[in-house]
């Protein structure tokens, strides 16, 4: 699979697609529960799954609808103008990472369930660099990730 054939789908925003230059593949960790019995400690695996945060990186061009949508989403989590936090039911969304084959056929997709931004970072303004584009990095917390493999791709 090519590493450069993907996009992120914002289904709540009229199926808006964001072409990122980098997105993290969802990862998770399996937690252990230890049970102490007399002098022995037994580890029972598979007790809790914790999904790691996913990073999106994209360029913020002047007329970037996706960038404005992420800023609006961020304001639902925390509004810097009013210092108010939103409710999870208002800002948690499902995102989809679409991965394509060289012929643009969908190979797989990752559905990020209960996603919301935990930080947004923009590159610093700099007079010395006249040829660079503003980069935006969004750190996204997720409740769960589901992998969906295409049945048509071989």
N, CA, C and O of each residue as an XYZ file, in Angstrom:
616
protein
N       0.841     -1.192      0.000
C       0.000      0.000      0.000
C       0.876      1.242      0.000
O       1.888      1.305      0.698
N       0.484      2.203     -0.771
C       1.224      3.466     -0.811
C       0.850      4.296      0.414
O      -0.305      4.306      0.840
N       1.834      4.986      0.971
C       1.601      5.797      2.164
C       0.952      7.138      1.863
O       0.543      7.851      2.779
N       0.856      7.486      0.587
C       0.381      8.824      0.246
C      -0.998      8.823     -0.414
O      -1.346      9.792     -1.087
N      -1.770      7.792     -0.246
C      -3.087      7.727     -0.880
C      -4.166      7.600      0.179
O      -4.671      6.507      0.434
N      -4.515      8.710      0.790
C      -5.528      8.704      1.829
C      -6.142     10.090      1.950
O      -5.578     11.080      1.483
N      -7.288     10.141      2.573
C      -7.921     11.403      2.939
C      -8.801     11.154      4.150
O      -9.132     10.010      4.463
N      -9.180     12.236      4.834
C     -10.004     12.137      6.030
C     -11.381     12.694      5.706
O     -11.511     13.794      5.169
N     -12.406     11.919      6.041
C     -13.786     12.283      5.742
C     -14.471     12.810      7.001
O     -14.524     12.131      8.026
N     -14.995     14.037      6.905
C     -15.804     14.639      7.966
C     -17.263     14.450      7.566
O     -17.822     15.297      6.870
N     -17.884     13.366      7.990
C     -19.238     13.051      7.530
C     -20.274     14.044      8.055
O     -21.311     14.229      7.418
N     -20.026     14.683      9.189
C     -20.994     15.636      9.753
C     -20.971     16.981      9.020
O     -21.873     17.795      9.217
N     -19.986     17.225      8.201
C     -19.844     18.512      7.498
C     -20.062     18.323      6.003
O     -19.195     18.658      5.196
N     -21.211     17.790      5.640
C     -21.555     17.571      4.228
C     -20.512     16.719      3.503
O     -20.145     17.008      2.364
N     -20.039     15.668      4.176
C     -19.034     14.756      3.616
C     -17.789     15.485      3.119
O     -17.234     15.152      2.072
N     -17.362     16.480      3.886
C     -16.152     17.234      3.576
C     -14.939     16.311      3.691
O     -14.825     15.548      4.649
N     -14.044     16.382      2.723
C     -12.835     15.555      2.713
C     -11.614     16.450      2.881
O     -11.463     17.460      2.193
N     -10.760     16.063      3.794
C      -9.542     16.806      4.087
C      -8.356     16.005      3.576
O      -8.148     14.862      3.984
N      -7.589     16.600      2.691
C      -6.376     15.963      2.212
C      -5.242     16.381      3.129
O      -4.693     17.476      3.005
N      -4.906     15.507      4.034
C      -3.820     15.754      4.983
C      -2.512     15.310      4.346
O      -2.501     14.472      3.445
N      -1.409     15.880      4.823
C      -0.132     15.346      4.349
C       0.389     14.305      5.312
O       1.385     13.639      5.027
N      -0.282     14.150      6.475
C       0.107     13.125      7.432
C      -1.059     12.829      8.359
O      -1.717     13.746      8.852
N      -1.312     11.562      8.594
C      -2.320     11.142      9.578
C      -1.812      9.855     10.223
O      -1.301      8.957      9.555
N      -1.969      9.797     11.525
C      -1.517      8.612     12.247
C      -2.483      7.451     12.077
O      -3.698      7.649     12.047
N      -1.952      6.246     11.965
C      -2.775      5.046     11.931
C      -3.195      4.751     13.367
O      -2.351      4.768     14.263
N      -4.476      4.481     13.610
C      -4.932      4.229     14.981
C      -4.191      3.067     15.635
O      -4.001      2.014     15.027
N      -3.786      3.270     16.858
C      -3.120      2.230     17.637
C      -3.825      2.094     18.979
O      -4.507      3.012     19.437
N      -3.649      0.938     19.596
C      -4.271      0.711     20.894
C      -3.367     -0.150     21.757
O      -2.420     -0.774     21.279
N      -3.687     -0.163     23.033
C      -2.947     -0.963     24.003
C      -3.936     -1.807     24.785
O      -5.046     -1.365     25.081
N      -3.528     -3.030     25.118
C      -4.351     -3.917     25.923
C      -3.866     -3.826     27.361
O      -2.692     -4.058     27.649
N      -4.772     -3.490     28.248
C      -4.411     -3.370     29.662
C      -4.453     -4.708     30.376
O      -5.154     -5.629     29.957
N      -3.700     -4.805     31.451
C      -3.653     -6.014     32.282
C      -4.368     -5.764     33.599
O      -4.343     -4.656     34.134
N      -4.998     -6.793     34.107
C      -5.536     -6.764     35.460
C      -4.765     -7.806     36.253
O      -4.658     -8.962     35.843
N      -4.234     -7.387     37.384
C      -3.490     -8.327     38.216
C      -4.388     -8.837     39.332
O      -5.071     -8.063     40.004
N      -4.375    -10.143     39.516
C      -5.142    -10.765     40.590
C      -4.144    -11.405     41.535
O      -3.379    -12.288     41.147
N      -4.158    -10.954     42.776
C      -3.243    -11.493     43.783
C      -3.953    -12.622     44.532
O      -5.064    -12.452     45.034
N      -3.286    -13.778     44.594
C      -3.825    -14.914     45.331
C      -2.686    -15.498     46.155
O      -1.769    -16.134     45.634
N      -2.775    -15.266     47.420
C      -1.728    -15.683     48.359
C      -0.391    -15.045     47.936
O      -0.251    -13.823     47.969
N       0.575    -15.862     47.545
C       1.896    -15.345     47.191
C       2.086    -15.193     45.687
O       3.159    -14.795     45.234
N       1.075    -15.500     44.928
C       1.179    -15.447     43.476
C       0.393    -14.255     42.930
O      -0.628    -13.853     43.489
N       0.890    -13.708     41.836
C       0.175    -12.648     41.129
C      -0.084    -13.156     39.710
O       0.841    -13.506     38.977
N      -1.351    -13.186     39.350
C      -1.748    -13.622     38.016
C      -2.144    -12.406     37.203
O      -2.843    -11.523     37.701
N      -1.704    -12.354     35.957
C      -2.092    -11.266     35.063
C      -3.154    -11.780     34.097
O      -2.936    -12.733     33.349
N      -4.296    -11.127     34.138
C      -5.367    -11.470     33.221
C      -5.344    -10.419     32.125
O      -5.585     -9.241     32.389
N      -5.059    -10.830     30.907
C      -4.939     -9.889     29.792
C      -6.287     -9.689     29.114
O      -7.213    -10.476     29.305
N      -6.384     -8.637     28.328
C      -7.596     -8.388     27.569
C      -8.702     -7.754     28.376
O      -9.875     -7.862     28.017
N      -8.350     -7.103     29.449
C      -9.374     -6.545     30.323
C      -9.814     -5.147     29.906
O     -10.957     -4.760     30.151
N      -8.923     -4.391     29.280
C      -9.260     -3.026     28.909
C      -8.453     -2.617     27.676
O      -7.245     -2.842     27.608
N      -9.135     -2.018     26.712
C      -8.479     -1.516     25.503
C      -8.433      0.000     25.592
O      -9.444      0.644     25.869
N      -7.265      0.564     25.358
C      -7.104      2.017     25.363
C      -6.550      2.439     24.010
O      -5.470      2.006     23.609
N      -7.304      3.295     23.304
C      -6.860      3.783     22.002
C      -6.011      5.032     22.173
O      -6.355      5.930     22.942
N      -4.896      5.081     21.448
C      -4.007      6.232     21.498
C      -4.575      7.365     20.648
O      -5.448      7.146     19.809
N      -4.076      8.562     20.872
C      -4.517      9.711     20.087
C      -3.995      9.604     18.663
O      -2.973      8.968     18.403
N      -4.710     10.233     17.757
C      -4.351     10.236     16.338
C      -3.987     11.663     15.951
O      -4.700     12.602     16.303
N      -2.891     11.830     15.233
C      -2.451     13.156     14.786
C      -2.786     13.355     13.314
O      -2.509     12.494     12.479
N      -3.387     14.502     13.009
C      -3.625     14.929     11.626
C      -2.725     16.120     11.352
O      -2.599     17.006     12.197
N      -2.105     16.155     10.200
C      -1.308     17.316      9.799
C      -1.718     17.706      8.388
O      -1.773     16.870      7.486
N      -2.004     18.985      8.216
C      -2.395     19.469      6.900
C      -1.930     20.901      6.733
O      -1.575     21.571      7.702
N      -1.936     21.363      5.486
C      -1.557     22.737      5.183
C      -2.801     23.613      5.210
O      -3.839     23.245      4.660
N      -2.694     24.768      5.849
C      -3.825     25.684      5.987
C      -3.701     26.775      4.933
O      -3.025     27.782      5.143
N      -4.354     26.566      3.809
C      -4.336     27.554      2.734
C      -5.339     28.662      3.041
O      -6.120     28.532      3.984
N      -5.337     29.728      2.285
C      -6.188     30.881      2.563
C      -7.664     30.511      2.518
O      -8.414     30.889      3.418
N      -8.093     29.792      1.509
C      -9.497     29.410      1.410
C      -9.614     27.916      1.698
O      -9.833     27.115      0.790
N      -9.466     27.552      2.965
C      -9.447     26.159      3.364
C     -10.701     25.857      4.181
O     -10.749     26.128      5.380
N     -11.707     25.297      3.528
C     -12.966     24.985      4.198
C     -12.756     23.966      5.316
O     -13.372     24.074      6.376
N     -11.894     22.986      5.088
C     -11.629     21.967      6.106
C     -10.960     22.594      7.332
O     -11.295     22.242      8.463
N     -10.031     23.507      7.122
C      -9.382     24.191      8.247
C     -10.378     24.982      9.071
O     -10.308     24.993     10.300
N     -11.313     25.649      8.389
C     -12.353     26.403      9.107
C     -13.289     25.462      9.860
O     -13.752     25.790     10.952
N     -13.567     24.297      9.283
C     -14.434     23.311      9.947
C     -13.763     22.767     11.205
O     -14.428     22.556     12.219
N     -12.456     22.538     11.148
C     -11.730     22.072     12.335
C     -11.724     23.152     13.411
O     -11.879     22.846     14.593
N     -11.545     24.417     13.013
C     -11.600     25.512     13.989
C     -12.979     25.603     14.640
O     -13.084     25.858     15.840
N     -14.029     25.399     13.858
C     -15.390     25.424     14.408
C     -15.592     24.250     15.372
O     -16.216     24.399     16.423
N     -15.059     23.088     15.005
C     -15.134     21.905     15.859
C     -14.395     22.156     17.178
O     -14.882     21.796     18.250
N     -13.218     22.776     17.086
C     -12.418     23.096     18.263
C     -13.186     24.039     19.197
O     -13.120     23.893     20.418
N     -13.907     24.997     18.630
C     -14.688     25.941     19.429
C     -15.819     25.231     20.167
O     -16.242     25.690     21.228
N     -16.316     24.117     19.623
C     -17.340     23.351     20.323
C     -16.771     22.654     21.545
O     -17.484     22.429     22.522
N     -15.482     22.310     21.497
C     -14.830     21.697     22.653
C     -14.522     22.776     23.695
O     -14.894     22.650     24.862
N     -13.839     23.835     23.259
C     -13.510     24.958     24.153
C     -13.530     26.244     23.340
O     -12.836     26.369     22.331
N     -14.334     27.191     23.792
C     -14.438     28.479     23.109
C     -13.557     29.482     23.844
O     -13.868     29.879     24.967
N     -12.461     29.892     23.214
C     -11.502     30.787     23.849
C     -12.107     32.174     24.092
O     -11.654     32.894     24.982
N     -13.117     32.555     23.320
C     -13.743     33.868     23.501
C     -14.623     33.925     24.740
O     -14.719     34.966     25.389
N     -15.270     32.802     25.073
C     -16.183     32.783     26.220
C     -15.661     31.975     27.400
O     -16.253     32.009     28.479
N     -14.556     31.246     27.212
C     -13.976     30.357     28.229
C     -14.934     29.257     28.658
O     -14.892     28.818     29.807
N     -15.791     28.809     27.762
C     -16.750     27.751     28.079
C     -16.383     26.472     27.342
O     -15.969     26.488     26.182
N     -16.552     25.354     28.064
C     -16.348     24.034     27.467
C     -17.698     23.500     27.019
O     -18.713     23.734     27.674
N     -17.710     22.781     25.899
C     -18.932     22.176     25.403
C     -19.193     20.844     26.074
O     -18.402     20.384     26.897
N     -20.298     20.234     25.720
C     -20.656     18.914     26.217
C     -20.208     17.866     25.205
O     -20.298     18.099     24.000
N     -19.723     16.704     25.680
C     -19.260     15.675     24.742
C     -20.286     15.299     23.676
O     -19.912     15.013     22.538
N     -21.549     15.294     24.019
C     -22.587     14.956     23.032
C     -22.621     15.960     21.886
O     -23.096     15.638     20.797
N     -22.121     17.178     22.119
C     -22.111     18.210     21.094
C     -20.870     18.162     20.206
O     -20.943     18.518     19.030
N     -19.727     17.727     20.753
C     -18.493     17.810     19.961
C     -17.879     16.477     19.568
O     -17.014     16.456     18.692
N     -18.281     15.365     20.170
C     -17.723     14.073     19.748
C     -18.305     13.690     18.395
O     -19.520     13.725     18.198
N     -17.440     13.330     17.476
C     -17.828     13.006     16.105
C     -17.139     11.709     15.661
O     -16.210     11.228     16.309
N     -17.607     11.171     14.568
C     -16.940     10.037     13.932
C     -16.218     10.548     12.686
O     -16.816     11.196     11.828
N     -14.929     10.247     12.604
C     -14.116     10.579     11.433
C     -13.797      9.285     10.700
O     -13.771      8.213     11.303
N     -13.554      9.388      9.402
C     -13.174      8.214      8.631
C     -11.906      8.516      7.849
O     -11.829      9.511      7.128
N     -10.913      7.647      7.999
C      -9.694      7.733      7.197
C      -9.878      6.771      6.032
O     -10.039      5.568      6.235
N      -9.855      7.298      4.819
C     -10.038      6.493      3.609
C      -8.675      6.234      2.972
O      -7.917      7.174      2.733
N      -8.358      4.982      2.696
C      -7.066      4.600      2.109
C      -7.344      4.016      0.728
O      -8.185      3.130      0.573
N      -6.617      4.529     -0.282
C      -6.871      4.158     -1.675
C      -5.699      3.384     -2.281
O      -4.548      3.529     -1.871
N      -6.035      2.561     -3.267
C      -5.039      1.864     -4.084
C      -4.552      2.830     -5.168
O      -5.152      3.890     -5.342
N      -3.482      2.497     -5.902
C      -3.003      3.381     -6.979
C      -4.054      3.693     -8.048
O      -3.963      4.728     -8.707
N      -5.051      2.819     -8.233
C      -6.101      3.072     -9.217
C      -7.293      3.830     -8.603
O      -8.369      3.884     -9.199
N      -7.096      4.408     -7.424
C      -8.109      5.168     -6.671
C      -9.263      4.324     -6.159
O     -10.317      4.866     -5.825
N      -9.092      3.027     -6.090
C     -10.089      2.143     -5.509
C      -9.887      2.117     -3.994
O      -8.755      2.055     -3.515
N     -10.977      2.165     -3.249
C     -10.891      2.153     -1.784
C     -10.379      0.801     -1.310
O     -10.964     -0.233     -1.629
N      -9.281      0.806     -0.544
C      -8.669     -0.418     -0.056
C      -9.137     -0.722      1.370
O      -9.511     -1.850      1.690
N      -9.107      0.296      2.202
C      -9.536      0.132      3.588
C      -9.957      1.478      4.142
O      -9.652      2.527      3.576
N     -10.654      1.428      5.248
C     -11.010      2.661      5.933
C     -10.966      2.412      7.436
O     -11.209      1.302      7.911
N     -10.655      3.453      8.153
C     -10.656      3.442      9.604
C     -11.743      4.398     10.067
O     -11.722      5.576      9.710
N     -12.677      3.917     10.846
C     -13.695      4.775     11.432
C     -13.233      5.106     12.847
O     -13.077      4.216     13.682
N     -13.016      6.393     13.107
C     -12.592      6.855     14.423
C     -13.843      7.291     15.176
O     -14.409      8.346     14.888
N     -14.269      6.495     16.125
C     -15.525      6.709     16.847
C     -15.271      7.605     18.054
O     -14.292      7.427     18.779
N     -16.167      8.569     18.259
C     -16.066      9.455     19.424
C     -14.846     10.344     19.384
O     -14.208     10.574     20.412
N     -14.511     10.848     18.206
C     -13.306     11.669     18.039
C     -13.573     13.125     18.413
O     -14.653     13.662     18.170
N     -12.559     13.744     19.009
C     -12.613     15.184     19.265
C     -11.192     15.719     19.398
O     -10.300     15.005     19.856
N     -10.976     16.974     19.000
C      -9.614     17.535     19.073
C      -9.232     17.861     20.514
O     -10.028     18.406     21.279
N      -7.990     17.514     20.867
C      -7.474     17.871     22.194
C      -6.456     18.993     22.111
O      -6.166     19.650     23.111
N      -5.912     19.215     20.921
C      -5.028     20.369     20.709
C      -4.917     20.651     19.222
O      -4.986     19.750     18.385
N      -4.743     21.924     18.922
C      -4.496     22.363     17.553
C      -3.265     23.256     17.592
O      -3.219     24.226     18.347
N      -2.271     22.928     16.781
C      -1.030     23.685     16.756
C      -0.766     24.162     15.340
O      -0.855     23.393     14.382
N      -0.443     25.430     15.223
C      -0.082     26.008     13.920
C       1.381     26.419     13.953
O       1.903     26.812     14.997
N       2.034     26.327     12.807
C       3.441     26.723     12.764
C       3.563     28.231     12.983
O       2.641     28.995     12.696
N       4.706     28.633     13.490
C       4.939     30.044     13.813
C       5.095     30.867     12.545
O       5.588     30.383     11.526
N       4.668     32.111     12.625
C       4.883     33.036     11.515
C       6.357     33.414     11.479
O       6.994     33.555     12.522
N       6.894     33.575     10.279
C       8.328     33.811     10.165
C       8.608     34.641      8.913
O       8.294     34.216      7.802
N       9.200     35.829      9.094
C       9.541     36.701      7.970
C      10.624     36.103      7.084
O      10.687     36.409      5.894
N      11.482     35.250      7.653
C      12.612     34.714      6.903
C      12.213     33.667      5.872
O      12.954     33.431      4.918
N      11.074     33.046      6.042
C      10.698     32.007      5.098
C       9.536     32.491      4.243
O       8.405     32.589      4.720
N       9.805     32.783      3.019
C       8.778     33.284      2.130
C       8.121     32.212      1.289
O       7.188     32.496      0.537
N       8.602     30.965      1.408
C       8.070     29.919      0.550
C       7.355     28.809      1.312
O       6.947     27.816      0.710
N       7.198     28.960      2.625
C       6.549     27.914      3.407
C       5.064     28.207      3.601
O       4.638     29.361      3.582
N       4.292     27.152      3.786
C       2.853     27.245      3.977
C       2.547     26.943      5.438
O       3.224     26.134      6.072
N       1.520     27.602      5.964
C       1.092     27.371      7.345
C       0.686     25.909      7.521
O      -0.177     25.407      6.801
N       1.314     25.229      8.484
C       0.981     23.837      8.774
C       0.149     23.788     10.046
O       0.432     24.486     11.019
N      -0.886     22.949     10.022
C      -1.755     22.766     11.180
C      -1.639     21.320     11.627
O      -1.727     20.401     10.812
N      -1.443     21.121     12.922
C      -1.392     19.790     13.510
C      -2.538     19.675     14.515
O      -2.670     20.498     15.420
N      -3.357     18.649     14.342
C      -4.505     18.438     15.212
C      -4.327     17.105     15.918
O      -4.176     16.066     15.274
N      -4.347     17.140     17.244
C      -4.251     15.936     18.059
C      -5.675     15.525     18.408
O      -6.419     16.308     18.999
N      -6.060     14.305     18.048
C      -7.442     13.856     18.202
C      -7.519     12.666     19.143
O      -6.819     11.668     18.974
N      -8.389     12.796     20.141
C      -8.674     11.701     21.055
C      -9.821     10.888     20.480
O     -10.765     11.448     19.923
N      -9.744      9.557     20.613
C     -10.821      8.703     20.096
C     -11.245      7.696     21.153
O     -10.453      7.283     22.000
N     -12.519      7.312     21.084
C     -13.026      6.261     21.964
C     -12.710      4.883     21.411
O     -12.436      3.944     22.158
N     -12.753      4.777     20.091
C     -12.594      3.477     19.449
C     -12.211      3.678     17.987
O     -12.540      4.704     17.392
N     -11.517      2.700     17.410
C     -11.196      2.712     15.979
C     -11.624      1.382     15.381
O     -11.353      0.317     15.937
N     -12.296      1.460     14.240
C     -12.753      0.246     13.555
C     -12.134      0.194     12.166
O     -12.241      1.147     11.393
N     -11.491     -0.915     11.856
C     -10.889     -1.127     10.548
C     -11.898     -1.825      9.644
O     -12.452     -2.863     10.005
N     -12.132     -1.250      8.468
C     -13.041     -1.849      7.492
C     -12.232     -2.092      6.223
O     -11.770     -1.149      5.581
N     -12.063     -3.375      5.866
C     -11.309     -3.753      4.678
C     -12.257     -3.837      3.493
O     -13.392     -4.295      3.628
N     -11.792     -3.396      2.336
C     -12.587     -3.460      1.129
C     -12.682     -4.906      0.649
O     -11.705     -5.652      0.714
N     -13.842     -5.294      0.174
C     -14.007     -6.654     -0.333
C     -13.616     -6.781     -1.788
O     -13.435     -7.895     -2.282
N     -13.478     -5.649     -2.498
C     -13.155     -5.701     -3.924
C     -11.665     -5.641     -4.196
O     -11.203     -6.163     -5.211
N     -10.897     -5.011     -3.303
C      -9.455     -4.869     -3.544
C      -8.740     -6.158     -3.190
O      -9.091     -6.831     -2.221
N      -7.742     -6.495     -3.979
C      -6.980     -7.724     -3.723
C      -5.658     -7.390     -3.082
O      -4.870     -8.289     -2.788
